[in-house]
Amino acid sequence: MKQRDLRSEYSVVGRGVPRVDGWAKVTGDAIYSADVYLKGMLRGKILRSPHPHARIVHIDTSRARRLTGVRAVVTGADTPGVKYAQRMKTKVPDKAPLAIDKVRYIGDEVAAVAADDVDVAEEALDLIRVDYDVLPAVYDPFEAMKPGAPQIHEHAPGNIAWSRLFQWGRLVDELLEECEVVVEDSFKTQGQVHAYMEPNCSVATWDQNGNVTVWATTQGPHTHKEEIVIALGLPENKVRVITPNLGGGFGGKRHVVEPSIAAILLSKMSGRPVKIEYTRVEEFTAARHRHPMNIKLRIGAKKNGRLIFFDAQNIVDNGAYNDSGPSITLYAGHALTTNYRVEGVRYDPKLVYTNTAYGGAYRGYGNLQMRFALESMLDILAERLEMDSAELRMMNAVEENDVLVCKSRVTSCGLRECIDEVVRSSNWSEKRKNSSGKLRGVGISCHEYVCGVRWHYPHDSSSAHVRIDEDGSVKLFTGTVDIGQGSDTTLCQIVAEVLGVDMSQINIYKADTELTPLDLGTYGSRVTFIAGNATKIAATEARNQLAEVIAEELDTSPESIEFRNNRVQKAGAPETGFSFREAAKLALNKKGLTIMGRGSYDPPSDIVDFDKGEGKFNATYSFGAQIAEVEVDPVTGRVNLEKIYSAVDCGFAINPLSLEGQCHGSISHAQGMALFERPLFHDGKVLTPSFLDYHIPTSMETPDVDNIFVETIDPDGPYGAKGVCEGYQVPTAPAIINAIYNATGVRIKELPVNPEEVLRGLAEHPRESKGDRNDETTGNADCE
Amino acid sequence: MTKQPVTLTVNDQEYQLLVSPTKTLLDVLRDKLGLTGTKRGCDSGECGSCTVLADGIPILSCMTLAVEAEGKNIRTIEGVAKGGEFHRLQKAFVEKGAIQCGFCTPGMILSAVALLESNPSPTPEEIKKGISGNFCRCTGYVKIIEAIGSVAK
């Protein structure tokens, strides 16, 4: 590993500078979508289906239209009837913005109303009469696959939304012969809710010339615009999407385009701006959640611990529509190919439609669910082999330059260092022995995550513009959305570093499809790596333009011009040059030049072959390891997460302060998923539509966190940096589950942990002393 | 519904308004006074995003009718900095990295202001308790607790 401290060479990157949007956010100045108020603005509301599955016979909106204060009512009949979906080769567009023929879950959009006031709009919803022909419904993916189950979509016999059989590397059936031990078990994950604090909101205007402007809570205004254009059949040059500050996303605001489409239609009909704000109940019932997965996993290995194969089946509950289901399902399988060296992987997934609210992107994107199964199974295997869990992972960990079974090459990798770091920082060997006399334990898990992925589009590009004005101010234009993770600050740091100026001289203009260059959005840990590279290229081009002017002035070559301490000068001769502001003025006055650098970055990756799932569809991976320390209450079975020891290979920490925050926040989400967050349903109805029913972590449950950065300096990353924000969330839940086993001997296979199950397990297998357990049951035969 | 006159004192400014008796303080702050720093996170008293101070006590503006706020001194996030000086909690939140998406930040800061006004030297446990009614989904609370602790006496 090429570990070297580059911080001394840099003045801005590598430092935990405070957020550029911090002051606006502590004063209330920061504008979010719901804070957009326009003259004459109406309030919109969406009518949703009360039935999980029904045919729409007739919709009568006449009474609603007659209510005083109602300005527009729209239904599916007012749309072109085009079904849309994220543009992806595997995906069948299956969602209409307002139902045309059928409703497929409780919450499906049926009609929308705009009125002078929210109360009037809500009253009008009650006056819309919809005649439904209620159909039999199915809520469980296993039931949905059975012959005779209700058919949810015409294009999907057996309710299979997507399935493939992937074979990566050597065939599992052949490898079985070579294995000395095989373990197998089944795992289940729940439909976690994103629960970002800012509900979805869209404000739309349709002016008399047909220009459409939308302020929307989206993680990607360019792709949001594309979905609007497809669904409404509008000319691309007539639609503008702007994302103001975004109050969290975690994947959940990737594809919620329904409020924008409804607001646009209502604005067209009423001739007035329309705002639609989701209620928290709508967030819990009709936005998105993490796809629940039912994973059966088999691992073959040698007695010495060398892994030979992974073999997984995965039944994924898609809910009523596709959203990102196919890519999440594929990516879950990919998690089996990337962390550990194996000879072969077989992955047999089925994505199944049900009449329930539907899944979408959520931090971890399938990888997280599979990681829960895989990292749990690795501990089961380690115990079978009487090996230390950390040692088993270390022995099989991938390294730099490995070519994975999915035919992707690892260009930088600090996985082994991460395992080393957490084993050391946690005092693993000592704690693992469990000698405290309490139900305390530690558990380990590793992860890997992509930095961008080339599968939604033929490219995986971001662009940036950097303008230097004659007053010496620098303007960064980027299509990237800072969803809270701190990318505005990181990107400004890159510009400041390249141009040798203070952060305070840089203003960022972002996320506006008319004014800022293309960016695919904030997802897949792509922003630092891809938008960061684009920004660096743009800043470098601006710098080169200015260097040429100054070189001519100083009668030297552009290569000998340096930018530092707010000056542009001949390298090593600060007395020769100009202040940055003077230099910018010179460019204008001498050459008539406004300096403008442009940067685009498309990472060195391949388009995914969705039938084989092979190739290098991302340029690089982040890696990490976490150790969880828990204590279990022997009376209640309740698990307390005491501490997480984390180490992450981030390439290079451009902003360590922001990165620590990402680590803490991810752990909190994962803590919730492992221990508290339990969505309940009955016949397709969400029984937990509020924060009182659905428990996300509060300040009272905050664990201690010890976080270490391993810097491997990625060859393609900006300053060697990789994206890590999404992967951080992946290893925590299995580390907690493995720690619970270490503490109690109870193996949890379904999330979230049910304290009653812990108690049951403790009663069945009372612990005498910790540390020397051999009672793991896996229900399979060895093939020795 | 017939609107009724109400006089509100918000950030030391007096406002005479005509409001429907069903409108919440949150609605009026945002829709009528343009004080959009107060956020609507759940509209049902669960998440704390809409926290404001009423005579120094944190209240949920989504659960308070505007007419109930008459006669009280309401303080929103816009009124936390005084005389061009940021409050020490505002500085600490920025400098310690206690902000991510920022949507919970106004309510969180107001709960922290109230906490420190009633207890200038809270223990970490007291800080956790003081903000336990304010949800944050981004930060995991670690840096928020640190930031508040850094300005506690």
Interface residues (C-beta under 8 A of the other chain):
Chain A: G16 P18 R19 D21 G22 W23 A24 K25 V26 T27 G28 D29 A30 I31 Y32 A34 D35 Y37 D119 H194 A195 Y196 M197 E198 P199 N245 L246 G247 G248 G249 F250 E277 T279 R280 I483 G484 Q485 G486 L657 S658 E660 G661 H664 G665 S666 I667 S668 H669 S690 F691 L692 I696 P697 T698 S699 M700 T702 V705
Chain B: T22 R30 D31 G34 L35 T36 G37 T38 K39 R40 G41 C42 D43 S44 E46 C47 S49 T76 I77 E78 V80 A81 F86 Q90 F93 V94 E95 G97 I99 Q100 C101 G102 F103 C104 T105 P106 I109 I127 K128 K129 I131 S132 N134 F135 C136 R137 C138 T139 G140 Y141 V142 K143 I144 I145
